[in-house]
Amino acid sequence: MRAVGKNCQLYITDVGCIVRRFALLQVNGWSKIPRNKVETLILRVREKFKLNTKPHVDVAIEEDMKQMYTRWRYTLHQMFIECQTVDQALSNPHVEVDVDDWKYLVELWQDESWKRNPETGVLPSRINTLKSSLDMMKKIRNGLMMMLKRLT
C-alpha cells in the first residue's frame, strides 16, 4: 500500500520524522524493536492524521515506518563507512542521533557477526556490498521516477 491524496507528502515526511526521532536504534534492526514500541510509533502517526481505523491501515503505517527506518539506518551506515577510522566515526555522530545510539551503531557495524549473511554465515565480498548499494539506489530512483510521473 502507498499513501495517496492531498496530504500524502506531508504523511511521508512526518512518518520519516517520527521514525528518525523516536524509533529505537540500539537494536539489530526493525524486527528487533519491541512490539509495544512499534505500536507507540503507530499511535504517534495516528495522532497527526485522520486515518481509517481499520487494522490494515496500521499494517500499512508499520510497513511505511519499516521502510523509512531501513533507509535511515542505511544513511547512518553510509556515514559510518565514509569515516577513515573508528575514532573518527565515534567523534562525528549524525546531528539527529544521540551519542549513545551512535556509539552502539558504530560498535554493531564493526562486529563481524553483523557483517555475515545470517543464512550462510559468509562475510560479504566488497563487490557484493557495492551491488547491494547500487540495487538500493536503483529502487529509490525508480520510486522517485514513479512519483514524478504521477505529478506530471
BELPE-V697070 format. One record per pair of residues at least 4 apart in sequence whose ideal C-beta (glycine too) atoms are under 6 Angstrom apart, sorted by the first residue. I is the first residue (numbers start at 0). J is the second residue. Records with the same first field share a line. If there is no record, write none. Layout:
# BELPE-V697070
I: J + J
This chain:
# BELPE-V697070
0: 59
2: 7 + 10
3: 7
6: 10
13: 47
14: 44 + 63 + 67
15: 67
16: 20
17: 21 + 43
18: 22 + 64 + 67 + 68
19: 71 + 95
22: 68
23: 32 + 36
24: 100
25: 100 + 103
26: 31 + 32
27: 31
29: 65 + 68
32: 36 + 37
40: 64
41: 57 + 60
44: 60
45: 50
50: 56
51: 56
64: 68
75: 93
78: 93
79: 88 + 108
82: 87 + 88
83: 87
88: 105
89: 105
92: 96 + 98 + 101
96: 100 + 101
107: 113
114: 122
115: 120 + 122
116: 121
123: 127 + 128
